[in-house]
Amino acid sequence: MDNAFLSQEITELHADICSALADPRRILMLYAMSENTLNVSDLANQVGISQPAASRHLKVLRERGLVRAVRNGACVEYRLTDDRLIQALDLLRGVLRDRIHYRASLIGDPSID
């Protein structure tokens, strides 16, 4: 395989992951799963959405390889496939926080510290 093809493949995989992160509820679900292995009902309750909505979001996260389902008796629990995902999300939050501080400094808002 040539480098151009590999670069295109990596870029497409990157875009797939980013599209999975494009919904705030999915981000909240990922943070919840970073603390515990949870079933769909627990995730729905923690994020404040219906169980069918949580199932749809979990499907997206599973298809992108960000979470995996693990059977525990009669229950299916979900967990992150890679803890570095939370590190990446935290890094992005740091960038966003810096952007907010910068914009606040442009308008002279003293309440942003």
N, C-alpha and C positions, 0 to 999 in steps of 0.2 A: 504494500500500500504506500502511496506517496504521501508526503507531508500535507499537501493541500487537502486531500481527502480526509485525513485524520483530523486536521484542524476544523474542517466543516462538521465532522461527526461530533467532536468535542463541543463546538459551538451550539449544535442542535441539542445535545444533552444538557448543556448549561441552560438553554432557553426553556427546556422542559421542566427543569427544577425550579427555575424562576417563576414559571407560570403556575406551578403548584403553590408557590409562596405568595401569589398575588392576591390571596383572600385573607383578610385579618382573622377570620375564624379558624382557618387552617393553621395559621401561625400560633394562635392561642392553643390549639390542640397539640401542636408540636411541643410547646413549652410545658403543657400539662403532662405529656408522655415522657418528658425529660425527667420528671420527678417521680413518676410511678408508671407501672404497666397498668393500663386501664381498659375496661370494656366500653362498648359503644354508649351504653346508658350513662356511665360515669363521665365520659367525655362530653356527651350532650349536656349533662347537668353543669359541668364545670364551665363550659363555654356559653351556656345559656341559649341553646338551640334545640330543636326537636331531634328525636332519635333518627328519623329518616334523613334529616339534613346532615346529621353527624355521619351517618353511613355513606352518604354521597361524597362528603369531604374526605372520609377515610379511603374511599375508592380511588380518588384522585391521588392521594398521598401514597397509597399502595402501588398504583400504576407507575408512579414516578420513582418508586424504590426508596422512598423516604421512611416508610414505616412497614412493619410486618405484623401479620396476625399470628398469634400463638394460641393453640387450643389448650385450655386449662379445665379439664373435665367437660362439663356441658357449656362452659363459657368460652368465648373467644376474646382474648385480650390483645391489645395493640401496644407496640413499643417501637422506639426509633431504631433504624438500621445502623445509624452512625451518630454518636454523640457530638461529633464535630459540627453537625448541622446547627446545634444550639450556639456553639462558639461563633459560627458564621452569622447567625441572626443577631447575636449580641454585638458583633463587630459592626453590622449594618446599623443597629440602633445607636451605636456610638457616633457613626458618621451623621446620622439624622439629627442627633442631639447637637452636634457641632454646627450643623447647618442652621438649626433653630437659633442657637446662640448668635451666630453670625448675622442672621436676618434681624434678630432683636437689636443687635448693636447698631445696625444701619438705621433703625427707626428710633434709637435711643431709649429703648424700653428698660428701665432699671429693675423691673421685677424679675427679669430672666437672669439667673445667676449661673 
